[in-house]
Amino acid sequence: MKTSPRRVCLLLTAIAATVTSTAVLHAQSFDSLQTAGSPLVLKAQGSFYIGGERIEQTQVELGGMGADGHITIHQMYVRYMVPQRGEDNWPVVMIHGATLTGKTWETTPDGRMGWDEYFVRKGRAVYIPDQVGRGRSGFDQSVYNNVRGGSIPPAKQPVFLRFSDEAAWPNFRIGPKAGVAFEDSQSPVEAAPEFSKQAVPDISLGLPQPSPTIKALSDLSAKLNGAVLISHSQSGSFPLDAALLNPDVAKGLVLVEPGACPTRYTDDQIRTLARIPILILFGDHRDNATGLPMFPTWQGRFEVCQAFVARLKAAGGQPELLDPTTRGIRGNTHMMMQDKNSLQIADLILDWIDTRASKRSVRK
Amino acid sequence: MKTSPRRVCLLLTAIAATVTSTAVLHAQSFDSLQTAGSPLVLKAQGSFYIGGERIEQTQVELGGMGADGHITIHQMYVRYMVPQRGEDNWPVVMIHGATLTGKTWETTPDGRMGWDEYFVRKGRAVYIPDQVGRGRSGFDQSVYNNVRGGSIPPAKQPVFLRFSDEAAWPNFRIGPKAGVAFEDSQSPVEAAPEFSKQAVPDISLGLPQPSPTIKALSDLSAKLNGAVLISHSQSGSFPLDAALLNPDVAKGLVLVEPGACPTRYTDDQIRTLARIPILILFGDHRDNATGLPMFPTWQGRFEVCQAFVARLKAAGGQPELLDPTTRGIRGNTHMMMQDKNSLQIADLILDWIDTRASKRSVRK
């Protein structure tokens, strides 16, 4: 079905007008779930936590049930799937962006296979964390309960960040303004209400800095004896920061639409990163106004990454800044892992990994 | 290895003394991960959301980035795995308890297979939600940001509940007091630090009542054209409440250590529930002092469930209240899906389902 902007606008107006019960909202996603043509054969699947600190909190901080005591905070949840074959491929870790969780990489809003399963089917063990502070990783609730109890002023309570659907639409470059899609948009716009459900409150501004997620990613890579790290948006620079903690286990770094390419690294750090295969991808329509006054355009972010790539190259690196539009692939949004051509984008990454990252030596 | 209370106490003291870096904390879980002897063959896996309301919030409520706009709240995240065979078995939905997430049913703290995978290997499609308000389901952050902004007094901010490790230990009946396990405890106490990581802040007291999770479970059962619902602890009565919303799709209700068996149902509601197969399970050491002054003992909760079962039987039902100790199975805790004999307990449930729940008619 060809989707014109006008059609999309009408469609979304219709959805907004009819979504008065949860029945309508949930009907779409479940019914759209697709089943692959062949079974998924896993050597293993499961979940675990990486990192965390055990700390003591007061009864008030714990919410009032029971006495003072210890809990664990800042641990990172990780779900994994390991395929039957592909031992000579590095495991792949996929880290989501702001206000989202590991759901980013799972089934798309319109029910298609996520990158998690696709990469497994391509012979990669896949590890999907929830960033520290979100999803199944939890967060440190103590400050909120202390504010409630009156011992901390409300203004010191960290903000819980959300993006409205109206702000996300142009910022994620689905179209020029909420409800209007670009003619060539790859976004599954009919499932926009399902994408809206993926968002959760983001406590990033209340976390220790640097985010504990970075150390956890480095530790996870070490546990895996080497991994390819794929980030997205707000987690954009996390693979770089994790690699600097332990370069030997960073076998490839893939930054999907990073929120920022760092300008803060020393020349020593750049030399370290220059030895690691690095791929940075951006989608289309990067000059779209973001609709968020404090946010630069994605073209602006792209250009900062161009400078970052130039700096790595000057230090002897071979990073790649990939713009799919130069290969005739148009209309990709900020959520390219969920776009209608998401598997085409995945193939670009898989090809790059196979070309640029080393192979894993397997003990027979 | 035989684990005496004294040994456990020494062990935990040693852990507490040495856990000063995340390296120590994370070392255990990843290294303990076990791989099954045979591959897991899935017809499908993925995730989706059920329910949710789209509402408008202010810039302050959204955390300050962008103008007023719409977000979705009170949706329920669900991950699923469907086996290659077992079409005549009802799908199974597993709902976690307080301060926990769907992680409850995944890999155990000491790295063994979770009930999620075990049930799939036994030919059941498995659906694992995060309760509305927790994990990947997110929560409504607006009140916290309004308190921060000064428009709502701090005392009106809903509490985020956590249980300390010291409170959870006796309440979950691992032993008489924190760090001391019962001689016969089935808890994988060596992995207690890993269990501690599973907990997240619980906003249940800030949710609309009844919890939106109940309607979402009913809607999910309807989408599945019938399901067996397994609850745990705080979600104990959710399957009963969901079944009352749509009895035809409730094919079996399994309450694992329910926090409470309801006394509020009308005779009409009891008659409806009497037509549905219901299993209620409790573990051992139920008369242990909970360590939480406002909490009854689990023996007290067991006795309320005895009365509930008697009421269902008087209405013609055939509910079962299962106490594994009467079958010589000793030492099970509140977290029996993670106990060392977790698969033995799972088999009791699977046997009950096969005996008491109907078979699904399969269109060929």
Interface residues (C-beta under 8 A of the other chain):
Chain A: A16 V19 T22 A23 L25 H26 S29 F30 D31 L33 T35 A36 P39 L40 V41 L42 K43 A44 Q45 G46 S47 F48 Y49 I50 G51 G52 E53 R54 Q57 L62 G63 G64 M65 G66 A67 D68 G69 H70 I71 T72 H74 Q75 Y77 R79 M81 V82 Q84 T101 G102 K103 E106 T107 G111 M113 G114 E117 D130 G135 R136 S137 G138 F139 Q141 Y144 N145 V147 R148 G149 G150 P154 A155 Q157 V159 F160 L161 R162 F163 S164 D165 E166 A167 A178 P193 E194 S196 K197 Q198 A199 V200 P201 D202 P212 K215 A216 D219 L220 K223 G291 L292 M294
Chain B: A16 V19 T22 A23 L25 H26 S29 F30 D31 L33 T35 A36 P39 L40 V41 L42 K43 A44 Q45 G46 S47 F48 Y49 I50 G51 G52 E53 R54 Q57 L62 G63 G64 M65 G66 A67 D68 G69 H70 I71 T72 H74 Q75 Y77 R79 M81 V82 Q84 T101 G102 K103 E106 T107 G111 M113 G114 E117 D130 G135 R136 S137 G138 F139 Q141 Y144 N145 V147 R148 G149 G150 P154 A155 Q157 V159 F160 L161 R162 F163 S164 D165 E166 A167 P193 E194 S196 K197 Q198 A199 V200 P201 D202 P212 K215 A216 D219 L220 K223 G291 L292 M294
